[in-house]
Amino acid sequence: MFPRLPIKLHDCYQHGVGTEAEIFIVEGDSASKAAVRARSPRTQAVLPMQGKPLNAWKASRSAVAKNELYLALIDALGAGWGETFNLASLRYERVTLLFDPDADGIHCGALALMFFYRWMRPALQAGRIGVVRPPVYEIASLDRSEVLHAYSEDHYQKIKAALDEKNAKYHTQKYRGLASMNESALVATCIDPATRNRSVCDCKDAEAAIRVFGGQLPK
């Protein structure tokens, strides 16, 4: 029996533990197209989530069951949800949240973590959920022999000050989301496991997100 897969899922060829299979969850179609161009089709899948996800921590089970974004995610992962979730059936070795480095992206990432915490908690406990934070700025020498990336405004100012002190000539670009990044930068900072910075998420991260966005944890 073939699994029911979302229409917008760009799947990879390999699946399961031991295959390095990974699914990127991104914001919208433009980000999805950029990630699909940069990914490795053998081991990396991409699923866009259009719009802000439902707060699955506060929502009822019936509300989550009717939510198109979460239904697509549940179908893509292929392991059920809630009391039917089976970690061994997860179609990917890693789930990676890849959202834009702005307020909306941070909020979407927090909402996604809340969903996993409530409905697929064993995946969080097993270290299967992670996040990659894209850079905000590119700082490059004029001949592009040196390219640096800044991940916050403070980081950018520190890099800029160091270059100015050396009288270095450079140009900068502020990224407006994944779709604005050139492919080589996207691969190096977000897609390639050998060069990106991916943080594994756990239950404490999800609990912190719940506290920030107004939920209450069980005592």
N, C-alpha and C positions, 0 to 999 in steps of 0.2 A: 504493500500500500504506500503510495507516494504522499509525502506530507503536503498539507495545504500551505502554500507560501504566499506572502504579500506580493501584489502586483509590482510595487515599486522597489522590492528587494533586488539588489544586484548581487547575486550569490557568488560564492567561490566554488571551486571544484572539489576541494577536500573538506571533510567534516570530522568532528569528534576529537576526543583527547588524544594527544600524541601526534597530531597532524599539523600543529601550529595554526589551525584555523581560527580566524578572528573576524568579528563583525564590528564595524564602526556604526554607531548611532549618531547621526548628524542632523542639523537643523535645516530642513527644507530642500527643495530640488536643486537650487544653485550650488549649495554646499555638496550635495550628493554627486552632482556631475563632476565637480572638481576632484572629490575624493576618488571617484571611479576612474578618472583619467590617471591618477597618481598611484593607485593601489597595485598589488600583485593579485591578478585574478585567480591564481592557484590557491591562495590561502586567505585572501582578504575579501570579505563581503561588506556591502554598504547598505544601510537602511535609513532613508530620510524620515524625519518626524516633522510634519507640517504644522506649525502653530505651537503654542505653549501646551505642554502636557497637563492633564488633569492632576490635581493634588490627590494622589492615590492613598495617602496616609489618612486623609479626612473623609474621602469618598466611600460610599457603600460598595459592597461587592457588585451589586447590580449595575451601579454607575460605571465601575471599571469595566464590567463585561460588555457595556454598550459603547465604550470609548474606542474610536477607530485607531487612534495612535497606539494604544496599549494592545489592542487585538492584533495589530500588525506585528508588534514586537513579540507577543506571545507565540504567534504562528511562526515567525522567523526562527525563534530559539528552539521551538519544537519539544519543549520539556514540560508543558503544562504550567499551571500556576496555582497558588494557594495550596490547599491540601493535596492536590494532584501533582504538584511540582516534583520532578524526578531529575536530580542533578546528573545522573548517569546518561540521561537522554539528551542533554544539551548538545545542540548541533555544532557548537563552536567551543574551542578551548578557552578563548578569551572574548569578553564583551568590552568594547572600548567606547566610552563616551567622548565625542569629539565635537564640542560646541564652540561657537564664537566667543572670544575673550571680552565680552561686554556684559552689561547687567542682565540682559535677556538670556544670554548663553549661560551665565552662572546660575540663574534661576532655573533654566531648563535642566541643567545638570543636577541641581538639588532635587528637583521634582522626580527625575529619573531614579536617583538614589533612594528616594522615599518609596517608589514603586518596588524596587528590588528588595528593600528592607521588609516591606509588608507582605509581598506576594511571592518572592523568590529568594528568601533570606539565605538558604543553603548556598546559593551561588556567591553571595557576599562573604559568607563565612569561609568558603573554600578559596577565596582570593581570585575568583574568576571575573570579577568586575573591576575595571580600571578607568582612568581618565587621562587624556592627553590635552594639555592646555596649549593652544596655538600662540605664536608670538603676536605682539601688537605692532612692533616696528621691525623693519629691516634697515640696517645701517651698512652701507657698502662703500669701499674705496672707489674712486672714480674709474679705475680700470677693472673693478670687481675682483681683484686678486684676493681681497679679504671681505667676507660678508659676515656680519654679526646680526643677532636677533635679540630684541628686548621683549620681555614678557610682562612688563608693566610700565607705567609712566615713570616711576622712580628708577627702574632698571635702565630705561632709555636715557634719562638725564645723567646717570652715572657713566654710561658708555660715552655719551656725547661730551661730557666734561673731560674724560680721560683723553679722547681724541683731540679735543680743542687744546688741551695742555701740550700735546705733541705737535700742534699746528698741522694736523692731518687734514687732508682734503677728502671729503666724503659726501654722499647724498643719502637721504633717508626717504623711506616710504612707510606711511601708516596703513596697515591692512584694515580693510573694511569687511572682515569675515573671511572664511576659507575661500570663497569664490574669487576674492581679489588677489590671492597669493599666486605667484608663479609656481609652476609644477615642481621645479627643483627645490624650492623652499618648502613647499608642502610635504614633499617626500622626506626631506631631511629632518624637519622639525615635528612632523605629525604621523607619518605613515611608516617609515622604515624603522623596524624594531632596533636596529643596530645604532641609530643616531638620534632617535627621538627620546623624550623624557616622559615615560608613562608611569603614573602612580597607581598602585593597587589600592582599591577602596575596601573598607571594612565596615562593620556595623557601627563603629564609633563615628565614622564620617557621616553615615546616614542619620544617626541620632543627632549629630550637630546640625545637620540640615533641617531636621524636624523642629529643633528648638528655635532656629533662626526664623523659620517661616510659620511660626505660630501654632505648631501642633503640640500635643501633650504626649509624653512617653508613659507607658504603663508603669506603675510603681511595683 
